[in-house]
Structure formats: C-alpha cells, structure tokens
Amino acid sequence: MFINKSNTLIQDISYDLESLESKILSKIVSMIDSRNDKLRRYYQFDLNSFDEFSINNNYEQLKAATRSLSNKGFEILKDNGETELFSRWVSSVITTKGSGIIRVEIPSEMEPYYVALHSNFTSFQALQVFQLRSKFSIRFYELLYSHLVQKKVTYSLQRLKKMLKVQNKYSDWRNFKIRVLEKAMSELKEKTDLSFTYKVIGRGVSKEIEFTITKKKTKQEPVVLSGLETELQKMGFNDKERKKIFDMYDDDKIKRNLQYTLKQKAAGKIKTHPKALFRIAVKMDYDSTDYSKTIKDNLEEVSELELRLEEINKKAEMQDDFMTYLAKATERNKKGRAAKLVGLIQEHGVEFALNFKDNPNLYNLGVLVEQFFTRSKNE
C-alpha cells in the first residue's frame, strides 16, 4: 500500500493534525489512484480494518478522528510565507451506524495534489507512517522522504515552525530541539526505512537547520505485514504479486473479495488452490456485483484453469490462429453460449479454452475448440 502526493502538499504546507488523524488521512490517500485524471466522489473504508496497521484505538476514537478531518484544514504557503490556498482535508464524512463503514469526500480543489501525478511527487509505503506514534515523526518522515534524492535540505527555523504550526508553542530553541526534532529523529531511526541528522546554522531569528537524509539499506529480515498481506501470503502470493495487487486495487476491494474467496473454499466450492479464484474475483469484484449466471456457475472451472495458466504456456503460439477461428464461429452463433464466454477466452487464451473440450456445462464452447483442433491436425 503506497501513498502518492504532490510535493507541494508535503513541502509547502502548514497544518496541525494529531497522530491518529494523520494515519487516517494516510489511509484515505492510499486508496487514491494517482494515475487517474480525477478524484472519485467518495472513498470508502472499514474502520475495523485499522487493527491491521497497528492503530490501537477503539471504534469511537477512530470515527471521531475521521470526522475531525472535515473540520481541520491546511494552508499552502508561497515562498514569501503568505497563504496561497486554504482547504479542509475532507469535505464530508458519511457513517452508517453499526457497520464500521465510512465514506469520505475529498474537496475538488485537492485534485492537483493527488491525481494525474507525473512529476514532482513523492511515493512511500503507508506502513512506514502507520507505525509512528508522534505526529511530528509522521510529518518529518513525509517531508524528508520528499527530499531523499537530494540527500540534504535546509529550512529556516521560522518556516519549519510555521509548517508544523508550532510558532507559539516552542518559542525556546531547546524545547523545540528536544520535543520535536530529536524525538522525530529517534523514532524514525528506530521504526522506519529513513533516518536523518541535522546541523544548526546561524543564530536567533536567522537560524536555519540543515538536514542530512539517509535511506536505510534493506536487511534480510522478516517484513511486518498487514493482515491482508498476511492472508495473501498464506494464499501463495509472493512479494511482487502482493505489491501489484495493492497497487491495482484498494484495501476494501481486496478484503471483500478475499473474504469471498475464503468463503467459497470453506463451502467446498473450490477443488484447487483459492489463489486462482481470488485473482478473478478481485478483478471482477464478485462480492459487490451481480455477474452473469454463466460465469458464476462455473467458478470451479475458471479457478482451476486460471491456476493452470500460471504453469503452462506451451501452446501460446496458437493463440492468434485460434482467436481468428473463434471470432468467425461466434459471428455465426451470436446467441450461443460461446458468444457469452468469448471474453474469457480472449483474456485467458488458448490454454484456458482447451480445458472446455469435454465439459458438458460449456458444450458449445467445447464444440468450437474441438473443431478448431481437429482442423489444425488435418492441416
């Protein structure tokens, strides 16, 4: 699960969020696909899923913190320190009593900072900030990670305090140094993939802080996985496959289709490994959409064949030839079951189709495959 933000929303912004509020906001932002051109109207998540991210707060605290985001805002600062934009983080929060489900709406003026990000943005793992306790640690992690390429960055003490909204709280340098800077430095070093040191330049109101940023080298040690990642790992998905799944789908979609797959397995409806069914279920979102009876009646066959596709590609060279034949055949049989299932063949290929030759439930398609391979042998 990754968080993608415009650097403007990290480097040129002034706000004050408590640790729990920051984590909930990070959860929401992680659901946004930064490749899209526009924000969705609503983003939905289950408050009960926050246990997966080491956020040990009860339901009412989580709900209250989510609602508080609609009352809190931020300022984007110009180079001269003047405010350029003021906005709330969330424009509305919709809760359903007893469900744990919350829908939030993000203001439209936030679009340039979350979507259509092709340059000048920062991407980092949400887990890195979920495990932090101090709100300043979360803030410094995002800020310094956005400068990681440069390895060094300098901020005036005055601007830094304004970004953190502590201008009037830590007037004494020693307090700021101990309670903000060094606290964040210690926690980042202990818990995240980022560490920093700093050097004070100048005195008084002209005081500046030069940060030196270091990305920790990856060690060969167990990775702390979220609950969803653990379930996917148990199902047989490797690190690369899990990352791809979390990049493509939001957590709620993954969770409900994971539950759907495990439910099918528990009911004895899957004869083979559930990994295959999950791939298709999350793509087509079986748990929330009423798909055609033809497809849903044949989940066993689909899951078995999807698994085979991962292991066998020996007849891939016949793909184009078969698809040409199938297209002509379905043109003559538009109302037949073959026409309804051509999409599956187009997606999964010849090896998928071969398995329907002797399947009585998919007779029309089986006939087409039989005819094609009989013709191929004669040629």
Secondary structure as UniProt FT lines:
FT   STRAND          2..6
FT   HELIX           8..11
FT   STRAND          13..14
FT   HELIX           19..30
FT   TURN            34..35
FT   STRAND          43..46
FT   HELIX           47..53
FT   HELIX           59..68
FT   TURN            69..71
FT   STRAND          73..77
FT   TURN            79..80
FT   STRAND          83..88
FT   STRAND          92..95
FT   TURN            97..99
FT   STRAND          101..105
FT   HELIX           108..110
FT   HELIX           111..114
FT   STRAND          121..125
FT   HELIX           126..130
FT   HELIX           135..145
FT   TURN            146..150
FT   STRAND          152..156
FT   HELIX           157..164
FT   TURN            167..169
FT   HELIX           173..176
FT   HELIX           177..181
FT   HELIX           182..191
FT   STRAND          194..201
FT   HELIX           204..206
FT   STRAND          208..215
FT   HELIX           227..234
FT   TURN            235..236
FT   HELIX           239..248
FT   HELIX           251..266
FT   TURN            267..268
FT   HELIX           275..284
FT   TURN            285..288
FT   HELIX           293..296
FT   TURN            297..298
FT   HELIX           299..311
FT   TURN            314..315
FT   HELIX           316..318
FT   HELIX           319..332
FT   TURN            333..335
FT   HELIX           337..348
FT   HELIX           350..354
FT   TURN            355..358
FT   HELIX           360..362
FT   HELIX           363..378
//
